[in-house]
Every structure is written in structure tokens, then in C-alpha cells.
Amino acid sequence: MLQPTVIINQHRNTAIIVATRGKNLLVIKLGKGKLTVTSISLENIKLQGYMISNYSPKLAAQSYLQHGAGVSEKAKQYLEKIASGKFSDSLVFS
């Protein structure tokens, strides 16, 4: 069970943890290119200096959906669910 979570590192790079896959986390990182869903270990997230942010996942998702370089279809599905507050099998909101 996972609640979508916004994370940020010391370089002010942000990402949203959207789900889990096995031992890895599925993350959408905000960057210059098209936004995609990436599978990454918790250890790698920590190594990249990411920490949990108190920023609203819903607001972050709404912003990510407006990304100028585009959003992959899979990322769009996750972001739309988070932005609208809809529940699904893979996302749990509290």
C-alpha cells in the first residue's frame, strides 16, 4: 500500500513516487524531457539525495500534467489518478 509522495533533492529536483513494483518504487521525475515512469530502488533514491517533501501530490500531479515536453501515456495515467484523487488498485490515499 502506497500513498503518492513528492520527493525533492538538494538540487531542487522533484519527483513523485506513484507506486511500487516488487522491491522498487515507480517514480515520475520532473525534467527537461518527456515525463516517464521509472523503476528505482529506495537505495538509489537515497543516493540521489531525495527526501520526502510536504508538497501536495495532487498539486504536483496537476503541474506535471502541464509539462511542456509532454508526458508518456503510463505517466499520464498515474498523474491523472493522483490529480483527480481517484482510488485504484495501485494507489492508496489516506
C-alpha positions as CSV (number, residue, x, y, z in Angstrom):
1,M,0.0,0.0,0.0
2,L,1.5,3.3,-1.0
3,Q,0.3,6.9,-0.9
4,P,1.7,9.0,-3.7
5,T,4.6,11.1,-2.3
6,V,6.5,14.1,-3.6
7,I,10.3,13.9,-3.1
8,I,13.0,16.6,-3.6
9,N,16.8,16.6,-3.6
10,Q,19.4,19.2,-2.7
11,H,19.4,20.4,-6.4
12,R,15.7,21.2,-6.1
13,N,14.9,18.3,-8.5
14,T,11.4,16.9,-7.7
15,A,9.7,13.6,-8.4
16,I,6.5,11.8,-7.4
17,I,6.6,8.2,-6.1
18,V,3.5,6.8,-7.7
19,A,3.5,3.0,-6.9
20,T,5.7,0.1,-6.1
21,R,6.9,-2.8,-8.3
22,G,8.4,-5.6,-6.3
23,K,11.2,-4.0,-4.2
24,N,11.4,-0.9,-6.4
25,L,9.4,2.3,-6.4
26,L,7.8,3.7,-9.6
27,V,8.8,7.3,-9.8
28,I,8.0,10.2,-12.2
29,K,10.9,12.7,-12.2
30,L,10.3,16.3,-13.4
31,G,13.0,17.0,-16.0
32,K,13.6,18.7,-19.3
33,G,12.4,15.8,-21.5
34,K,9.2,13.9,-21.7
35,L,8.0,12.7,-18.3
36,T,8.1,8.9,-17.9
37,V,7.6,6.3,-15.1
38,T,10.9,4.9,-13.9
39,S,11.5,1.9,-11.6
40,I,14.2,2.8,-9.0
41,S,15.3,1.3,-5.7
42,L,14.8,3.1,-2.4
43,E,18.6,2.9,-2.0
44,N,19.1,4.8,-5.3
45,I,16.6,7.4,-4.3
46,K,18.6,8.0,-1.1
47,L,21.9,8.0,-3.0
48,Q,20.5,10.8,-5.3
49,G,19.7,12.8,-2.2
50,Y,16.0,12.7,-2.4
51,M,13.9,13.4,0.7
52,I,10.2,13.4,1.3
53,S,8.6,16.8,0.7
54,N,5.4,18.0,2.3
55,Y,4.2,19.4,-1.1
56,S,0.8,18.1,-2.1
57,P,1.0,15.1,-4.5
58,K,-2.3,16.3,-6.1
59,L,-0.9,19.8,-6.9
60,A,2.3,18.3,-8.1
61,A,0.5,15.9,-10.4
62,Q,-1.6,18.7,-11.8
63,S,1.5,20.6,-12.6
64,Y,3.3,17.6,-14.1
65,L,0.4,17.1,-16.5
66,Q,1.1,20.5,-17.9
67,H,4.8,19.7,-18.6
68,G,5.9,21.4,-21.9
69,A,7.9,18.4,-23.2
70,G,5.0,16.0,-22.8
71,V,4.1,13.1,-20.6
72,S,4.2,9.4,-21.5
73,E,0.9,7.5,-21.6
74,K,1.8,5.5,-18.5
75,A,2.9,8.6,-16.5
76,K,-0.3,10.4,-17.6
77,Q,-2.5,7.6,-16.2
78,Y,-0.8,7.7,-12.8
79,L,-0.8,11.5,-12.7
80,E,-4.4,11.8,-13.7
81,K,-5.4,9.4,-10.9
82,I,-3.4,11.4,-8.4
83,A,-4.6,14.8,-9.7
84,S,-8.3,13.8,-9.5
85,G,-8.0,12.0,-6.2
86,K,-9.3,8.7,-7.6
87,F,-8.5,5.5,-5.9
88,S,-7.1,2.5,-7.8
89,D,-5.6,-0.9,-7.0
90,S,-2.0,0.5,-7.2
91,L,-2.6,3.8,-5.4
92,V,-3.9,4.2,-1.9
93,F,-4.9,7.6,-0.5
94,S,-5.3,8.3,3.2
